[in-house]
Amino acid sequence: MAKGYCPRQKKWVIPIREAWGLAKNQRLSPALQRRLCCTAVETGSFEKASSLAAEWGCSISDDAIRSCVVSLAEKAAELPVSSPCTDRAQRDDVLIIMMDGWMARHRGADWGKKRRVDGQERIHWHEIKSAVMYRLKDQADLSPKRRALLSKHVLATPAQTDPVAFGQRVQHEARRMGLGQARSAYVVMDGAVWLWNLFDDRFKQCAFGTLDFYHASEHIHALANALFPENKQDATKWCARILHSLKHRSAKKLFKTLAELVAEPPCQDQATLAAIDGANSYFENHKDHMNYARAAKHGLPIGSGSIESQCGQFQDRFKRRGQFWSKSGFAGLLEISVRHQNGELASLWAA
């Protein structure tokens, strides 16, 4: 590579490296780094990214692509995007926030050991906490029972992220999405305790919480099976009446029924009593999160299908056959994937 001595700078320079924007000892240009990151994200594998890169004229190993992705992800973790999102909610918008978790395979402490014995941890499953946010007006009805999002903002944190740290990240991204200026905000989630603790800690004062209707119905069906263990038809009819009233009117019928069951149980079977007490405690904790009729009236979602779909998309990329991730490799590709999906990958090379 041609180089020369610059009298003005009083040092040796390589013009082509400066033209490509390469720092000292940097081997990949910013343009090539971005191409490799996009390729790794879209293929979901460093090995496949290497094969595809060769097709468009870049012979580079999968290890080099991994190093590129991991180093840029570390930079991204140190420099989170702070500017408002391009599709943030305005004063007349409604902001929807959904959170959930999904499982990913990581290499365990005994990964790679040739001799296998009982008790080894070759594979370790980790929950990956994730979130999706969007404006209500970006929700399009494809059919009476199917919706799609025209635009959304996603978030996912690496394995072993503390719920408190995840809550801080979600709140940060929600503010970037217009939480402080939107007309209203709604958080829709399933009944996981850690999720609602996060809601109470970060969003209770500025957003309405809604329990996912599907998860609420699961608990009602479980109670019905305990009340009618030998008559599935009666259990189905009982559920139908409760769920119809809950979805289209209010939760009054549900709580009235629960109160009656607690006061006068149909039997003294311990399993049935435990099911009644469990359902009563569960719904009592969510008594302010089940106004489904009001939500439907205003076109708001009563289910967390959007985050379920997003988790499925992440799993499609990160939980394929034969993928057993190292901690750094997974965290790196996940961070780059999130920025790429949000259209913010270029922020890693911003001046």
NUTOR-414590 format. One record per atom (N, C-alpha, C): atom name; x, y, z. Coordinates in steps of 0.05 Angstrom, whole numbers, plus 5000, padded with zeros to 4 digits. Layout:
BEGIN
   atom     xx     yy     zz
     CA      X      Y      Z
...
! end
This chain:
BEGIN
   atom     xx     yy     zz
      N   5017   4976   5000
     CA   5000   5000   5000
      C   5018   5025   5000
      N   5013   5044   4981
     CA   5030   5067   4978
      C   5028   5085   5002
      N   5051   5096   5011
     CA   5052   5115   5033
      C   5073   5136   5027
      N   5072   5158   5041
     CA   5091   5179   5037
      C   5094   5197   5061
      N   5115   5212   5062
     CA   5120   5230   5084
      C   5107   5257   5079
      N   5091   5267   5098
     CA   5077   5293   5096
      C   5093   5314   5112
      N   5106   5333   5097
     CA   5121   5354   5112
      C   5104   5371   5130
      N   5079   5376   5122
     CA   5062   5393   5139
      C   5054   5379   5165
      N   5047   5353   5163
     CA   5040   5338   5187
      C   5064   5326   5201
      N   5087   5326   5187
     CA   5112   5315   5197
      C   5109   5286   5206
      N   5097   5271   5189
     CA   5095   5242   5194
      C   5089   5227   5168
      N   5093   5201   5169
     CA   5086   5185   5146
      C   5056   5179   5145
      N   5044   5181   5122
     CA   5016   5177   5119
      C   5010   5158   5096
      N   4986   5145   5098
     CA   4977   5128   5076
      C   4951   5139   5066
      N   4951   5154   5044
     CA   4927   5168   5035
      C   4902   5151   5032
      N   4906   5126   5022
     CA   4883   5109   5017
      C   4869   5101   5043
      N   4884   5098   5065
     CA   4872   5092   5091
      C   4856   5115   5101
      N   4866   5139   5097
     CA   4850   5163   5105
      C   4825   5166   5088
      N   4827   5159   5062
     CA   4803   5161   5045
      C   4782   5141   5053
      N   4791   5118   5062
     CA   4772   5097   5071
      C   4762   5101   5099
      N   4774   5121   5114
     CA   4765   5126   5141
      C   4776   5106   5161
      N   4800   5095   5156
     CA   4811   5075   5174
      C   4828   5088   5195
      N   4823   5080   5220
     CA   4840   5088   5242
      C   4866   5072   5243
      N   4884   5079   5261
     CA   4909   5064   5263
      C   4904   5035   5270
      N   4916   5017   5255
     CA   4914   4988   5258
      C   4886   4977   5251
      N   4868   4994   5241
     CA   4842   4985   5232
      C   4844   4972   5205
      N   4832   4948   5202
     CA   4835   4933   5176
      C   4810   4934   5160
      N   4787   4940   5171
     CA   4762   4941   5157
      C   4752   4969   5155
      N   4743   4978   5132
     CA   4732   5005   5129
      C   4705   5006   5142
      N   4695   5030   5150
     CA   4668   5032   5160
      C   4647   5021   5141
      N   4650   5026   5115
     CA   4631   5016   5096
      C   4630   4986   5096
      N   4654   4973   5097
     CA   4655   4944   5097
      C   4645   4933   5123
      N   4651   4946   5145
     CA   4640   4938   5171
      C   4610   4937   5171
      N   4598   4958   5159
     CA   4569   4959   5159
      C   4557   4937   5141
      N   4570   4931   5119
     CA   4561   4910   5101
      C   4562   4883   5116
      N   4584   4879   5129
     CA   4588   4853   5143
      C   4568   4850   5166
      N   4562   4872   5180
     CA   4542   4871   5202
      C   4515   4864   5191
      N   4507   4877   5169
     CA   4481   4872   5157
      C   4479   4843   5148
      N   4501   4833   5136
     CA   4501   4806   5126
      C   4499   4786   5149
      N   4513   4791   5171
     CA   4512   4773   5194
      C   4484   4773   5206
      N   4471   4796   5207
     CA   4444   4798   5218
      C   4424   4783   5201
      N   4425   4788   5175
     CA   4406   4776   5157
      C   4409   4745   5154
      N   4434   4736   5156
     CA   4438   4707   5154
      C   4435   4693   5181
      N   4439   4708   5203
     CA   4437   4696   5230
      C   4459   4678   5238
      N   4481   4678   5223
     CA   4504   4660   5228
      C   4529   4673   5217
      N   4551   4672   5233
     CA   4576   4683   5224
      C   4587   4667   5200
      N   4583   4641   5202
     CA   4593   4623   5180
      C   4578   4629   5154
      N   4552   4632   5156
     CA   4537   4638   5132
      C   4543   4666   5121
      N   4548   4684   5139
     CA   4555   4711   5131
      C   4582   4711   5116
      N   4600   4694   5124
     CA   4626   4692   5110
      C   4622   4681   5082
      N   4604   4661   5079
     CA   4599   4649   5053
      C   4585   4669   5034
      N   4566   4684   5045
     CA   4552   4704   5029
      C   4570   4727   5021
      N   4588   4735   5040
     CA   4606   4757   5034
      C   4625   4750   5011
      N   4632   4724   5009
     CA   4649   4716   4987
      C   4635   4719   4960
      N   4609   4716   4960
     CA   4593   4719   4935
      C   4593   4748   4925
      N   4595   4767   4943
     CA   4595   4795   4934
      C   4623   4807   4935
      N   4644   4788   4934
     CA   4671   4797   4929
      C   4688   4803   4953
      N   4681   4793   4976
     CA   4697   4798   5000
      C   4704   4771   5014
      N   4728   4763   5011
     CA   4737   4738   5024
      C   4746   4744   5052
      N   4730   4736   5071
     CA   4735   4742   5100
      C   4725   4718   5116
      N   4739   4712   5137
     CA   4732   4689   5153
      C   4709   4695   5172
      N   4695   4674   5181
     CA   4673   4678   5200
      C   4684   4689   5227
      N   4708   4682   5235
     CA   4720   4693   5259
      C   4724   4723   5257
      N   4733   4732   5233
     CA   4737   4761   5229
      C   4710   4776   5230
      N   4690   4764   5219
     CA   4663   4777   5220
      C   4653   4778   5249
      N   4657   4756   5263
     CA   4649   4756   5291
      C   4664   4777   5307
      N   4690   4780   5303
     CA   4705   4801   5317
      C   4695   4829   5310
      N   4688   4833   5285
     CA   4677   4859   5277
      C   4651   4865   5291
      N   4633   4845   5291
     CA   4607   4849   5304
      C   4609   4853   5334
      N   4626   4837   5347
     CA   4629   4839   5376
      C   4641   4866   5384
      N   4661   4875   5370
     CA   4674   4900   5376
      C   4655   4924   5372
      N   4640   4923   5351
     CA   4620   4944   5346
      C   4598   4943   5367
      N   4590   4919   5375
     CA   4569   4917   5395
      C   4578   4928   5422
      N   4603   4923   5429
     CA   4614   4935   5453
      C   4614   4965   5452
      N   4620   4976   5429
     CA   4618   5005   5425
      C   4590   5014   5428
      N   4571   4999   5417
     CA   4542   5006   5419
      C   4533   5006   5448
      N   4542   4986   5463
     CA   4534   4985   5492
      C   4544   5009   5507
      N   4568   5019   5500
     CA   4580   5042   5514
      C   4567   5068   5505
      N   4557   5068   5480
     CA   4545   5093   5468
      C   4516   5087   5459
      N   4497   5084   5477
     CA   4469   5080   5469
      C   4459   5104   5454
      N   4441   5099   5436
     CA   4429   5121   5420
      C   4412   5138   5439
      N   4416   5164   5439
     CA   4401   5182   5457
      C   4382   5200   5442
      N   4386   5203   5416
     CA   4369   5221   5401
      C   4341   5209   5397
      N   4320   5225   5394
     CA   4293   5215   5391
      C   4290   5198   5366
      N   4273   5178   5368
     CA   4268   5160   5345
      C   4254   5176   5322
      N   4259   5168   5298
     CA   4246   5182   5275
      C   4216   5178   5275
      N   4206   5155   5285
     CA   4178   5149   5285
      C   4166   5151   5314
      N   4176   5170   5330
     CA   4167   5173   5357
      C   4139   5185   5358
      N   4125   5179   5380
     CA   4098   5189   5383
      C   4097   5219   5388
      N   4077   5232   5377
     CA   4073   5260   5381
      C   4050   5265   5400
      N   4041   5290   5404
     CA   4021   5296   5424
      C   3994   5283   5419
      N   3988   5278   5394
     CA   3962   5266   5387
      C   3964   5236   5383
      N   3987   5224   5390
     CA   3991   5195   5386
      C   3987   5180   5412
      N   3983   5154   5409
     CA   3982   5135   5431
      C   4005   5116   5428
      N   4021   5113   5449
     CA   4045   5096   5449
      C   4038   5069   5462
      N   4044   5048   5448
     CA   4039   5021   5458
      C   4067   5008   5464
      N   4069   4996   5488
     CA   4093   4983   5497
      C   4087   4955   5505
      N   4102   4936   5496
     CA   4098   4908   5503
      C   4125   4896   5511
      N   4125   4878   5531
     CA   4150   4865   5540
      C   4146   4836   5545
      N   4167   4820   5541
     CA   4165   4791   5545
      C   4193   4780   5544
      N   4196   4754   5548
     CA   4222   4741   5546
      C   4221   4716   5529
      N   4243   4708   5519
     CA   4245   4683   5503
      C   4272   4669   5510
      N   4274   4644   5504
     CA   4297   4628   5512
      C   4316   4623   5489
      N   4342   4625   5496
     CA   4363   4620   5476
      C   4384   4601   5487
      N   4395   4584   5470
     CA   4415   4564   5479
      C   4443   4577   5480
      N   4456   4575   5502
     CA   4483   4584   5505
      C   4501   4560   5512
      N   4527   4562   5508
     CA   4545   4541   5515
      C   4548   4541   5546
      N   4545   4517   5557
     CA   4547   4514   5586
      C   4576   4513   5595
      N   4579   4510   5621
     CA   4606   4509   5633
      C   4623   4486   5623
      N   4609   4464   5615
     CA   4624   4440   5606
      C   4623   4437   5576
      N   4618   4458   5562
     CA   4617   4457   5533
      C   4644   4450   5521
      N   4645   4431   5502
     CA   4669   4424   5489
      C   4685   4401   5502
      N   4677   4392   5525
     CA   4691   4370   5538
      C   4686   4344   5522
      N   4707   4330   5516
     CA   4705   4306   5500
      C   4692   4283   5516
      N   4699   4281   5541
     CA   4688   4260   5558
      C   4662   4270   5571
      N   4640   4256   5565
     CA   4614   4263   5575
      C   4607   4246   5599
      N   4599   4259   5621
     CA   4590   4245   5645
      C   4565   4258   5655
      N   4550   4244   5671
     CA   4525   4254   5682
      C   4530   4279   5698
      N   4512   4298   5696
     CA   4514   4322   5711
      C   4528   4345   5697
      N   4540   4340   5674
     CA   4553   4361   5659
      C   4533   4381   5649
      N   4542   4406   5648
     CA   4525   4428   5636
      C   4537   4436   5609
      N   4530   4421   5589
     CA   4540   4428   5562
      C   4524   4451   5550
      N   4498   4452   5556
     CA   4481   4473   5545
      C   4467   4487   5568
      N   4465   4513   5566
     CA   4451   4529   5587
      C   4431   4548   5573
      N   4406   4546   5581
     CA   4385   4563   5570
      C   4383   4589   5585
      N   4382   4611   5571
     CA   4379   4637   5583
      C   4354   4651   5572
      N   4341   4666   5590
     CA   4318   4682   5581
      C   4329   4709   5570
      N   4319   4716   5546
     CA   4327   4741   5533
      C   4304   4760   5535
      N   4307   4780   5552
     CA   4285   4800   5557
      C   4283   4819   5533
      N   4259   4823   5523
     CA   4255   4838   5499
      C   4230   4857   5501
      N   4229   4876   5484
     CA   4206   4895   5484
      C   4201   4905   5455
      N   4177   4913   5450
     CA   4170   4926   5425
      C   4152   4950   5431
      N   4156   4971   5416
     CA   4140   4996   5420
      C   4131   5006   5393
      N   4107   5018   5392
     CA   4097   5029   5367
      C   4075   5048   5372
      N   4069   5065   5353
     CA   4047   5083   5355
      C   4021   5068   5346
      N   3999   5075   5360
     CA   3974   5061   5353
      C   3967   5065   5324
      N   3973   5088   5313
     CA   3965   5093   5285
      C   3982   5077   5265
      N   4003   5064   5275
     CA   4019   5047   5257
      C   4009   5018   5258
      N   3987   5013   5271
     CA   3974   4987   5271
      C   3953   4986   5249
      N   3957   4968   5230
     CA   3939   4965   5207
      C   3923   4940   5209
      N   3897   4941   5203
     CA   3880   4918   5203
      C   3880   4904   5175
      N   3891   4880   5174
     CA   3892   4865   5149
      C   3866   4850   5145
      N   3853   4842   5167
     CA   3828   4828   5166
      C   3816   4831   5194
      N   3790   4823   5198
     CA   3778   4826   5224
      C   3794   4813   5247
      N   3810   4793   5240
     CA   3825   4778   5261
      C   3855   4780   5258
      N   3864   4797   5240
     CA   3893   4798   5235
      C   3902   4827   5232
      N   3924   4834   5246
     CA   3935   4861   5245
      C   3965   4859   5238
      N   3975   4882   5228
     CA   4004   4884   5222
      C   4013   4911   5231
      N   4039   4914   5236
     CA   4051   4939   5244
      C   4066   4951   5221
      N   4060   4976   5215
     CA   4074   4990   5193
      C   4102   4999   5202
      N   4105   5004   5228
     CA   4131   5012   5239
      C   4132   5005   5268
      N   4155   4997   5278
     CA   4158   4990   5306
      C   4187   4994   5315
      N   4191   4996   5341
     CA   4217   4999   5353
      C   4221   4976   5372
      N   4244   4962   5369
     CA   4248   4938   5385
      C   4272   4941   5404
      N   4272   4924   5424
     CA   4294   4924   5444
      C   4298   4895   5453
      N   4323   4887   5457
     CA   4329   4861   5469
      C   4355   4863   5483
      N   4358   4851   5506
     CA   4382   4853   5522
      C   4395   4826   5524
      N   4421   4825   5529
     CA   4436   4799   5529
      C   4427   4782   5553
      N   4437   4757   5552
     CA   4431   4738   5573
      C   4441   4749   5600
      N   4426   4741   5621
     CA   4433   4748   5649
      C   4430   4778   5655
      N   4415   4792   5638
     CA   4409   4821   5644
      C   4390   4822   5667
      N   4396   4838   5687
     CA   4379   4841   5710
      C   4353   4854   5703
      N   4330   4846   5714
     CA   4305   4859   5708
      C   4305   4889   5713
      N   4320   4898   5733
     CA   4321   4927   5738
      C   4336   4941   5715
      N   4358   4929   5706
     CA   4373   4941   5684
      C   4356   4940   5658
      N   4341   4919   5654
     CA   4324   4917   5631
      C   4303   4939   5632
      N   4291   4943   5656
     CA   4271   4965   5659
      C   4283   4992   5653
      N   4307   4997   5660
     CA   4320   5022   5654
      C   4323   5026   5624
      N   4331   5004   5610
     CA   4334   5005   5581
      C   4307   5010   5567
      N   4286   4996   5577
     CA   4260   5000   5565
      C   4250   5028   5569
      N   4253   5039   5593
     CA   4244   5066   5598
      C   4260   5086   5581
      N   4286   5081   5577
     CA   4302   5099   5560
      C   4292   5099   5532
      N   4287   5075   5521
     CA   4277   5072   5493
      C   4249   5083   5491
      N   4232   5080   5512
     CA   4205   5090   5511
      C   4205   5121   5510
      N   4223   5133   5524
     CA   4226   5162   5523
      C   4234   5171   5495
      N   4252   5156   5483
     CA   4260   5162   5455
      C   4237   5159   5436
      N   4218   5142   5443
     CA   4195   5137   5426
      C   4172   5156   5433
      N   4177   5176   5450
     CA   4157   5196   5455
      C   4140   5192   5480
      N   4149   5176   5499
     CA   4133   5171   5523
      C   4125   5196   5538
      N   4143   5216   5538
     CA   4138   5240   5553
      C   4119   5259   5540
      N   4114   5256   5514
     CA   4097   5275   5500
      C   4072   5262   5486
      N   4071   5236   5486
     CA   4047   5222   5474
      C   4022   5229   5490
      N   3999   5228   5476
     CA   3974   5234   5490
      C   3969   5214   5512
      N   3976   5189   5508
     CA   3973   5168   5528
      C   3991   5145   5520
      N   3997   5127   5540
     CA   4014   5104   5535
      C   4001   5080   5548
      N   4003   5057   5535
     CA   3992   5032   5544
      C   4013   5010   5544
      N   4015   4996   5566
     CA   4034   4973   5569
      C   4017   4948   5570
      N   4022   4930   5551
     CA   4007   4904   5549
      C   4027   4881   5553
      N   4021   4864   5572
     CA   4040   4842   5578
      C   4024   4818   5589
      N   4038   4795   5591
     CA   4026   4772   5604
      C   4029   4776   5634
      N   4023   4755   5650
     CA   4022   4759   5679
      C   4047   4753   5694
      N   4070   4752   5681
     CA   4095   4746   5695
      C   4100   4767   5717
      N   4107   4758   5740
     CA   4110   4776   5763
      C   4132   4797   5758
      N   4154   4789   5746
     CA   4176   4808   5742
      C   4168   4830   5723
      N   4151   4824   5704
     CA   4142   4844   5685
      C   4125   4865   5699
      N   4107   4856   5716
     CA   4089   4876   5730
      C   4104   4891   5752
      N   4124   4879   5764
     CA   4142   4894   5782
      C   4156   4916   5767
      N   4165   4910   5742
     CA   4177   4930   5726
      C   4157   4952   5718
      N   4133   4944   5712
     CA   4112   4964   5706
      C   4107   4983   5729
      N   4105   4972   5753
     CA   4100   4988   5777
      C   4124   5007   5782
      N   4148   4998   5776
     CA   4172   5013   5782
      C   4176   5035   5761
      N   4169   5030   5736
     CA   4177   5048   5714
      C   4154   5062   5700
      N   4131   5050   5699
     CA   4110   5060   5681
      C   4083   5066   5694
      N   4079   5058   5719
     CA   4053   5060   5731
      C   4043   5089   5732
      N   4061   5108   5736
     CA   4053   5136   5738
      C   4048   5149   5711
      N   4056   5137   5689
     CA   4053   5151   5664
      C   4039   5134   5642
      N   4031   5109   5649
     CA   4019   5092   5629
      C   3997   5074   5641
      N   3979   5064   5625
     CA   3959   5045   5633
      C   3969   5017   5628
      N   3964   4999   5647
     CA   3973   4971   5643
      C   3949   4953   5636
      N   3954   4935   5617
     CA   3934   4916   5608
      C   3945   4887   5609
      N   3932   4869   5623
     CA   3939   4841   5623
      C   3931   4828   5597
      N   3949   4815   5584
     CA   3943   4801   5559
      C   3918   4783   5563
      N   3898   4787   5546
     CA   3873   4772   5549
      C   3876   4742   5546
      N   3895   4734   5528
     CA   3899   4705   5525
      C   3909   4692   5550
      N   3928   4705   5564
     CA   3938   4694   5589
      C   3917   4695   5611
      N   3900   4715   5611
     CA   3878   4716   5631
      C   3859   4692   5626
      N   3854   4687   5600
     CA   3836   4665   5594
      C   3848   4638   5601
      N   3875   4635   5599
     CA   3888   4611   5607
      C   3882   4604   5637
      N   3884   4625   5654
     CA   3879   4621   5682
      C   3850   4614   5687
      N   3832   4626   5672
     CA   3803   4619   5675
      C   3798   4590   5667
      N   3810   4582   5645
     CA   3807   4554   5636
      C   3818   4534   5656
      N   3841   4542   5668
     CA   3853   4524   5688
      C   3835   4521   5712
      N   3822   4543   5720
     CA   3804   4542   5743
      C   3779   4525   5735
      N   3769   4528   5711
     CA   3746   4513   5702
      C   3752   4483   5703
      N   3776   4475   5694
     CA   3784   4447   5694
      C   3785   4436   5722
      N   3792   4453   5742
     CA   3792   4444   5770
      C   3764   4442   5781
      N   3746   4460   5772
     CA   3719   4459   5782
      C   3702   4437   5770
      N   3708   4431   5744
     CA   3693   4410   5730
      C   3712   4389   5719
      N   3725   4374   5736
     CA   3746   4355   5727
      C   3735   4333   5710
      N   3710   4326   5713
     CA   3699   4303   5699
      C   3678   4311   5678
      N   3675   4337   5673
     CA   3655   4346   5654
      C   3667   4370   5638
      N   3680   4363   5616
     CA   3693   4384   5599
      C   3672   4402   5586
      N   3648   4392   5580
     CA   3628   4408   5568
      C   3619   4431   5587
      N   3614   4424   5612
     CA   3606   4444   5631
      C   3629   4464   5636
      N   3654   4455   5636
     CA   3677   4472   5639
      C   3678   4492   5617
      N   3673   4483   5592
     CA   3674   4500   5569
      C   3652   4521   5570
      N   3628   4513   5578
     CA   3606   4533   5579
      C   3611   4553   5601
      N   3622   4544   5624
     CA   3628   4562   5646
      C   3648   4583   5637
      N   3669   4574   5624
     CA   3690   4592   5614
      C   3678   4612   5594
      N   3662   4602   5576
     CA   3651   4620   5555
      C   3635   4643   5567
      N   3619   4638   5587
     CA   3604   4659   5600
      C   3622   4680   5613
      N   3642   4670   5628
     CA   3660   4688   5642
      C   3676   4705   5622
      N   3687   4691   5602
     CA   3705   4705   5583
      C   3689   4725   5566
      N   3665   4719   5558
     CA   3649   4737   5542
      C   3643   4763   5558
      N   3636   4759   5583
     CA   3630   4783   5600
      C   3656   4799   5605
      N   3678   4785   5609
     CA   3704   4798   5615
      C   3713   4814   5590
      N   3710   4803   5567
     CA   3720   4816   5542
      C   3702   4838   5533
      N   3675   4835   5535
     CA   3657   4854   5523
      C   3643   4873   5543
      N   3645   4867   5569
     CA   3632   4884   5588
      C   3652   4894   5609
      N   3656   4878   5630
     CA   3675   4885   5651
      C   3684   4860   5666
      N   3700   4864   5687
     CA   3710   4842   5703
      C   3691   4836   5727
      N   3669   4850   5728
     CA   3651   4846   5752
      C   3642   4818   5755
      N   3633   4805   5733
     CA   3623   4778   5735
      C   3645   4759   5744
      N   3669   4763   5734
     CA   3692   4746   5742
      C   3697   4748   5772
      N   3698   4773   5782
     CA   3704   4776   5811
      C   3681   4767   5829
      N   3656   4771   5819
     CA   3633   4761   5834
      C   3634   4731   5836
      N   3641   4718   5814
     CA   3643   4689   5814
      C   3665   4679   5832
      N   3688   4692   5831
     CA   3710   4685   5848
      C   3703   4688   5878
      N   3689   4710   5884
     CA   3681   4715   5912
      C   3663   4693   5922
      N   3645   4684   5905
     CA   3626   4663   5912
      C   3641   4636   5916
      N   3660   4631   5899
     CA   3676   4606   5901
      C   3692   4606   5927
      N   3704   4629   5934
     CA   3719   4630   5958
      C   3702   4627   5983
      N   3678   4639   5982
     CA   3660   4637   6005
      C   3647   4609   6008
      N   3639   4598   5985
     CA   3626   4572   5985
      C   3639   4554   5964
      N   3661   4541   5969
     CA   3674   4523   5950
      C   3655   4500   5942
      N   3656   4491   5917
     CA   3638   4469   5909
      C   3645   4443   5923
      N   3670   4440   5932
     CA   3678   4417   5947
      C   3702   4424   5964
      N   3711   4405   5981
     CA   3733   4410   5999
      C   3759   4397   5990
      N   3759   4389   5964
     CA   3783   4377   5953
      C   3806   4397   5953
      N   3829   4389   5963
     CA   3852   4408   5966
      C   3861   4420   5940
      N   3861   4404   5919
     CA   3869   4414   5892
      C   3850   4435   5882
      N   3824   4431   5887
     CA   3804   4451   5878
      C   3806   4476   5894
      N   3810   4474   5921
     CA   3813   4497   5938
      C   3838   4513   5930
      N   3859   4499   5924
     CA   3884   4512   5916
      C   3880   4527   5890
      N   3865   4515   5871
     CA   3860   4528   5845
      C   3844   4553   5849
      N   3824   4552   5866
     CA   3807   4576   5871
      C   3823   4598   5884
      N   3839   4591   5904
     CA   3856   4612   5918
      C   3876   4623   5898
      N   3888   4606   5882
     CA   3908   4616   5863
      C   3896   4635   5842
      N   3873   4628   5831
     CA   3860   4645   5812
      C   3851   4671   5825
      N   3840   4670   5849
     CA   3832   4694   5863
      C   3855   4713   5868
      N   3878   4703   5877
     CA   3901   4719   5881
      C   3912   4731   5855
      N   3912   4715   5834
     CA   3923   4724   5808
      C   3906   4747   5797
      N   3880   4744   5797
     CA   3863   4765   5785
      C   3861   4789   5804
      N   3863   4785   5829
     CA   3863   4808   5848
      C   3887   4826   5843
      N   3910   4814   5836
     CA   3934   4829   5829
      C   3931   4845   5803
      N   3912   4836   5786
     CA   3908   4849   5760
      C   3880   4861   5757
      N   3868   4868   5779
     CA   3841   4879   5778
      C   3840   4906   5763
      N   3862   4920   5762
     CA   3863   4946   5748
      C   3874   4943   5720
      N   3878   4919   5711
     CA   3891   4914   5685
      C   3874   4899   5665
      N   3847   4899   5670
     CA   3830   4882   5653
      C   3806   4897   5642
      N   3809   4922   5635
     CA   3787   4937   5623
      C   3788   4933   5592
      N   3781   4909   5584
     CA   3783   4901   5556
      C   3763   4915   5538
      N   3739   4919   5549
     CA   3718   4932   5533
      C   3726   4960   5526
      N   3736   4975   5545
     CA   3745   5002   5540
      C   3768   5003   5520
      N   3787   4984   5523
     CA   3810   4983   5504
      C   3800   4978   5476
      N   3782   4958   5473
     CA   3772   4952   5446
      C   3757   4975   5434
      N   3742   4990   5451
     CA   3727   5013   5441
      C   3745   5034   5429
      N   3769   5037   5439
     CA   3789   5057   5430
      C   3809   5045   5410
      N   3804   5020   5401
     CA   3822   5008   5382
      C   3848   4999   5393
      N   3850   4996   5420
     CA   3875   4988   5433
      C   3877   4958   5433
      N   3902   4947   5432
     CA   3905   4918   5434
      C   3899   4907   5462
      N   3886   4884   5463
     CA   3881   4871   5489
      C   3899   4846   5492
      N   3915   4841   5471
     CA   3933   4819   5472
      C   3962   4828   5465
      N   3981   4812   5473
     CA   4009   4819   5468
      C   4020   4805   5444
      N   4004   4803   5423
     CA   4013   4789   5399
      C   4037   4801   5386
      N   4040   4827   5388
     CA   4063   4840   5374
      C   4090   4832   5386
      N   4091   4830   5413
     CA   4116   4822   5425
      C   4120   4792   5421
      N   4098   4776   5421
     CA   4101   4748   5416
      C   4112   4744   5388
      N   4103   4760   5368
     CA   4113   4758   5341
      C   4142   4766   5340
      N   4149   4788   5354
     CA   4177   4797   5354
      C   4196   4776   5367
      N   4187   4764   5388
     CA   4203   4743   5401
      C   4207   4720   5381
      N   4186   4714   5366
     CA   4188   4693   5346
      C   4209   4700   5325
      N   4209   4725   5316
     CA   4229   4734   5297
      C   4258   4731   5308
      N   4261   4739   5333
     CA   4288   4736   5345
      C   4295   4706   5347
      N   4277   4689   5354
     CA   4283   4661   5357
      C   4289   4649   5329
      N   4277   4659   5309
     CA   4282   4649   5282
      C   4311   4654   5274
      N   4323   4676   5285
     CA   4351   4683   5279
      C   4371   4671   5298
      N   4362   4667   5324
     CA   4381   4660   5345
      C   4377   4632   5357
      N   4357   4618   5348
     CA   4352   4591   5360
      C   4349   4570   5339
      N   4366   4571   5319
     CA   4365   4551   5298
      C   4380   4526   5306
      N   4375   4505   5291
     CA   4388   4479   5296
      C   4419   4483   5295
      N   4432   4473   5316
     CA   4461   4474   5316
      C   4473   4500   5327
      N   4456   4519   5335
     CA   4466   4544   5346
      C   4468   4542   5376
      N   4493   4542   5386
     CA   4498   4543   5415
      C   4517   4566   5420
      N   4507   4588   5429
     CA   4521   4613   5429
      C   4540   4616   5453
      N   4563   4630   5447
     CA   4579   4640   5469
      C   4567   4666   5478
      N   4573   4674   5502
     CA   4560   4698   5514
      C   4567   4723   5497
      N   4592   4726   5490
     CA   4600   4750   5475
      C   4589   4750   5446
      N   4589   4727   5433
     CA   4579   4725   5406
      C   4550   4731   5404
      N   4534   4719   5423
     CA   4506   4724   5423
      C   4499   4753   5428
      N   4512   4764   5449
     CA   4506   4792   5457
      C   4514   4811   5434
      N   4536   4805   5420
     CA   4544   4823   5398
      C   4525   4823   5375
      N   4517   4799   5366
     CA   4499   4798   5343
      C   4471   4808   5351
      N   4463   4803   5376
     CA   4436   4813   5384
      C   4435   4844   5384
      N   4456   4857   5394
     CA   4457   4886   5395
      C   4457   4897   5366
      N   4473   4886   5349
     CA   4474   4895   5321
      C   4447   4890   5307
      N   4435   4867   5313
     CA   4409   4860   5301
      C   4388   4880   5309
      N   4387   4888   5334
     CA   4368   4908   5344
      C   4372   4935   5330
      N   4396   4944   5329
     CA   4401   4969   5315
      C   4394   4968   5286
      N   4400   4946   5273
     CA   4394   4943   5245
      C   4364   4943   5240
      N   4349   4929   5257
     CA   4320   4928   5254
      C   4307   4956   5259
      N   4319   4971   5278
     CA   4309   4998   5284
      C   4318   5019   5264
      N   4335   5011   5245
     CA   4345   5031   5225
      C   4366   5050   5237
      N   4380   5041   5258
     CA   4399   5058   5273
      C   4427   5047   5272
      N   4433   5029   5254
     CA   4459   5018   5252
      C   4480   5039   5245
      N   4473   5058   5229
     CA   4492   5079   5221
      C   4502   5096   5244
      N   4487   5096   5267
     CA   4495   5111   5290
      C   4522   5102   5301
      N   4531   5078   5294
     CA   4556   5068   5305
      C   4580   5081   5291
      N   4576   5094   5269
     CA   4597   5108   5255
      C   4593   5138   5253
      N   4573   5147   5268
     CA   4568   5176   5268
      C   4591   5191   5280
      N   4596   5215   5270
     CA   4618   5231   5280
      C   4612   5242   5308
! end
